[in-house]
C-alpha cells in the first residue's frame, strides 16, 4: 500500500476541487446560453401556433 503524506493528499483534494469548480462553471455557462436559446425557440413556436 502506498502511503501519501498530508501535503500530497491535500494536493489531490485541491486538484479534485478545482476540477469540480471548472465543470460547474462550464455547466452554468452552457445552461445560461442554451436556456436563452431554448426559451426563444419555445416563444417562436407558441407565436406561430
KOLVEXFI-760568 format. One line per 5 residues: their letters; for each residue x, y, z of N, C-alpha, C. Coordinates in nm, 4 decimals, always signed. Atoms other than C-alpha are relative to their C-alpha. Layout:
N
A> X/Y/Z/X/Y/Z/X/Y/Z; ...
END
This chain:
49
XXXXX> +0.0840/-0.1183/+0.0000/+0.0000/+0.0000/+0.0000/+0.0883/+0.1243/+0.0000; -0.0784/-0.1223/+0.0093/+0.1321/+0.3435/-0.0912/-0.0519/+0.0983/+0.1036; +0.0375/-0.0969/-0.1023/+0.1352/+0.5909/+0.1929/+0.0262/+0.1408/-0.0525; -0.0130/-0.1377/+0.0464/+0.0728/+0.9523/+0.0961/+0.0187/+0.0924/+0.1181; -0.0155/-0.0978/-0.1064/+0.1912/+1.2430/+0.3025/-0.1216/+0.0930/+0.0006
XXXXX> +0.1143/-0.0911/-0.0136/-0.0564/+1.5045/+0.4198/-0.0021/+0.1005/-0.1144; -0.0029/-0.0990/+0.1069/+0.0620/+1.7557/+0.1589/-0.0413/-0.0608/-0.1336; +0.0408/+0.0653/+0.1246/+0.0147/+1.5020/-0.1225/-0.1509/-0.0232/-0.0020; +0.1458/+0.0171/-0.0082/-0.3384/+1.4252/-0.0035/-0.0702/+0.1330/-0.0202; +0.0575/-0.1325/+0.0155/-0.4117/+1.7960/+0.0213/+0.0062/+0.0471/-0.1439
XXXXX> -0.0134/-0.0385/+0.1403/-0.2817/+1.8499/-0.3305/-0.1025/-0.0747/-0.0846; +0.0992/+0.0785/+0.0736/-0.5051/+1.5686/-0.4608/-0.1401/+0.0550/+0.0207; +0.1315/-0.0569/-0.0288/-0.8089/+1.7166/-0.2882/-0.0173/+0.1350/-0.0678; +0.0060/-0.1306/+0.0655/-0.7253/+2.0616/-0.4246/-0.0248/-0.0168/-0.1496; +0.0200/+0.0241/+0.1435/-0.6988/+1.9279/-0.7806/-0.1417/-0.0504/-0.0279
XXXXX> +0.1362/+0.0517/+0.0143/-1.0262/+1.7384/-0.7378/-0.1014/+0.1134/+0.0140; +0.0894/-0.1138/-0.0204/-1.1954/+2.0519/-0.6051/+0.0030/+0.0964/-0.1175; -0.0097/-0.0886/+0.1158/-1.0643/+2.2639/-0.8930/-0.0698/-0.0589/-0.1217; +0.0685/+0.0650/+0.1118/-1.1929/+2.0091/-1.1440/-0.1516/+0.0133/+0.0152; +0.1440/-0.0135/-0.0244/-1.5394/+2.0188/-0.9833/-0.0449/+0.1435/-0.0264
XXXXX> +0.0338/-0.1403/+0.0236/-1.5396/+2.4003/-0.9898/-0.0016/+0.0294/-0.1495; -0.0061/-0.0221/+0.1443/-1.4368/+2.4006/-1.3575/-0.1225/-0.0589/-0.0699; +0.1182/+0.0637/+0.0595/-1.7152/+2.1580/-1.4506/-0.1256/+0.0796/+0.0343; +0.1178/-0.0785/-0.0414/-1.9684/+2.3627/-1.2512/-0.0092/+0.1298/-0.0799; +0.0008/-0.1246/+0.0767/-1.8665/+2.6845/-1.4285/-0.0425/-0.0264/-0.1442
XXXXX> +0.0371/+0.0345/+0.1376/-1.8952/+2.5172/-1.7703/-0.1491/-0.0314/-0.0088; +0.1428/+0.0346/+0.0004/-2.2398/+2.3759/-1.6843/-0.0850/+0.1259/+0.0145; +0.0770/-0.1229/-0.0199/-2.3631/+2.7141/-1.5600/+0.0012/+0.0849/-0.1269; -0.0070/-0.0766/+0.1244/-2.2393/+2.8876/-1.8760/-0.0861/-0.0619/-0.1095; +0.0781/+0.0668/+0.1041/-2.3986/+2.6272/-2.1043/-0.1495/+0.0139/+0.0267
XXXXX> +0.1418/-0.0139/-0.0331/-2.7307/+2.6432/-1.9199/-0.0470/+0.1426/-0.0270; +0.0410/-0.1382/+0.0242/-2.7359/+3.0219/-1.9373/-0.0074/+0.0299/-0.1490; +0.0016/-0.0227/+0.1452/-2.6526/+3.0222/-2.3099/-0.1148/-0.0770/-0.0646; +0.1031/+0.0826/+0.0620/-2.8794/+2.7346/-2.4077/-0.1379/+0.0303/+0.0560; +0.1291/-0.0338/-0.0588/-3.1539/+2.8427/-2.1694/-0.0679/+0.1120/-0.0763
XXXXX> +0.0536/-0.1108/+0.0781/-3.1980/+3.1655/-2.3612/-0.0442/-0.0478/-0.1377; +0.0322/+0.0492/+0.1338/-3.1913/+2.9854/-2.6960/-0.1253/-0.0872/+0.0021; +0.1177/+0.0875/-0.0100/-3.4460/+2.7250/-2.5842/-0.1245/+0.0828/+0.0298; +0.1132/-0.0882/-0.0290/-3.6710/+2.9962/-2.4397/-0.0476/+0.0726/-0.1241; +0.0367/-0.0665/+0.1255/-3.6614/+3.1836/-2.7692/-0.0664/-0.0965/-0.0969
XXXXX> +0.0585/+0.1008/+0.0885/-3.7372/+2.8636/-2.9590/-0.1451/-0.0273/+0.0383; +0.1373/+0.0244/-0.0449/-4.0470/+2.7928/-2.7471/-0.0887/+0.1216/-0.0244; +0.0776/-0.1221/+0.0267/-4.1579/+3.1555/-2.7803/-0.0391/+0.0075/-0.1475; +0.0284/-0.0009/+0.1445/-4.1331/+3.1308/-3.1592/-0.1048/-0.1052/-0.0373; +0.0993/+0.1060/+0.0282/-4.3273/+2.8037/-3.1619/-0.1380/+0.0443/+0.0469
XXXX> +0.1291/-0.0434/-0.0532/-4.6022/+2.9479/-2.9430/-0.0575/+0.1149/-0.0829; +0.0466/-0.1121/+0.0805/-4.6223/+3.2629/-3.1573/-0.0534/-0.0472/-0.1347; +0.0433/+0.0483/+0.1307/-4.6639/+3.0583/-3.4748/-0.1252/-0.0868/+0.0091; +0.1182/+0.0862/-0.0154/-4.9447/+2.8426/-3.3323/-0.1266/+0.0811/-0.0074
END
